[in-house]
């Protein structure tokens, strides 16, 4: 491909759209946080699919770490296909959908509200069906996203979810780190991960690893490899990969380990090094590795914002890999921008 892809342009827009989100949504986010504070939910549920579900996975870990409130991912089919109701009185529900159009997500959010949950829609379309059935809408403020592969809408989803938690918990350190994110992301989207890209461009399969909040980013990375590069990738927690999946690792098998600077970093690094000892070609976002190769990172001001920087750097890499493999990442085969699942 000779011209810049939509995906590349949208990746480079990530710092500015995060800045826009932070500047426009302050009052709205604080209002949502006060609603959560008033409800004081004993538990939360999330409703999402695809990349949005990976953002919800990040929300799960972040909520459990910051608020001590458990989060469960609920299958939209429970409401849309099976037409069942759940006991959600006193709970809160976060439904994440870039388009806000998918009927199953909309129906699940609607059912959650009918069952007594406080419902939040997180979407890039504040006039969508999902917004209309929810108690409160969090606008992602990402602008138009032309590439089929979501990048800037995923990042703004994660930032919005984390910002909601920080406002709810009145966490000054986390709030400060969130508002510093645009500067860190300016560096993240131009980091050179070409050493990894050169090693995987001709491969047919690889592993992505994470732990805690970075498991969400590992899930998203594996999806993007499949979606944009037609490259088979599987995501695992570093706590799970040695329990069977490692058996397929052979000499030169590529592995990317996404580690944030938090309590899970050393455990993930130890597994990355163990897999490298087995002959795998392992790249990790940590300076603690012994055998694996280190990838450069754009550090942020908080362990919970580090994963946002990591996925932004990864997006820049995966677009380059797609182009090098002769695949148009803007129009992955068999896919369309909005998938409306019943």
C-alpha positions, 0 to 999 in steps of 0.5 A: 500500500502506497498511501497512509491507511485510515487506521494509521491516521486514526492511531496518530489521532489517539492523543488528540481525541483523548484530549478532546474527551477530557476537555468535553466530558468533565461535567458529564463524567462527574455526574455519572460518578455521583450517580454511582456514589449514590447507588453504592452498588454491591456489584457491577455488570458489563455488556459488550462484544469484540473490542468493546468487551476488551475495554469492559475487561479492563474496567473489571480489573480496574474496578476491582482494584480501585473500588473493591467492587466485583464486576461480571461480564454478562452475555447479551444473548441472555436477554436478546435470544433467551429472553431471560431476566436477571436479578439486578436490583441495586447493581450498576451496568456498563454497556460498551458499544462504539456504535450503540446499534447492536440489538443484543447489547441494546436489549441487555442494557434495557433489561438491566434497567428494567431489572433495577440496575443503574445503567450507563451507555459508553458509546461514540454515538450519544443519540444511539439506541443504546444511549436511549435505553440507558440512564446515563450516556458517556460520550467517547468523543472520538469523532468519525472512525473510518477504519473497520479496525477500532483503535481510537474508540477502544482507547477512549472507551478504556480512558472513559471507564477508568475516568469514571472509576477515578471520579467515583472513588475521588482518586486524586493520583489516578485523576492526575495521571488520566489528565496527563495521558495525552502527552504520554500517548503522543510518545506511545504512538510513535515508539519503534516496535519494528524489531517485533514486527520484523520477527512476526510479519512472516509467521502464521501464529503467535501468543499474546500475554497479559496479567491483570489489567494488561490481559484486556490489552492482550485480548485486544492485541490478539484480536487485532492480529487476526482482524488486520493481519490475517495472523492467528494469535491467541491471548492468555493470562501469564498465569494460564499459559503454562497450563497447557498452551505452552505445549505448542511453543517451539523454536522461534515461536513468537510471543508478545508479553504486555506488562504494566509497571504494577504488582503483576509485572514480575510474575508476567516477566518470569513466565515470559523468560521461562517461555524464552528459555524454551526457544520462543522468540519473546518480546516484553514491555518490561526492563525486568526481563532476563531472556526475553527482548525488551520493547520500549514503552512510553511510561505514564504517571500511574500503573492503571494508565500504563496499559493505555500507553501499551495498546497505543504503541501496539496499534502502531505496530500491528498496522505496520505488520498488516501493510507488510503482509499486503493486507489492507487493515482498513477493510479486513476481509469478511468484516464490516464496521458495525456488526449488529448481532441479535 
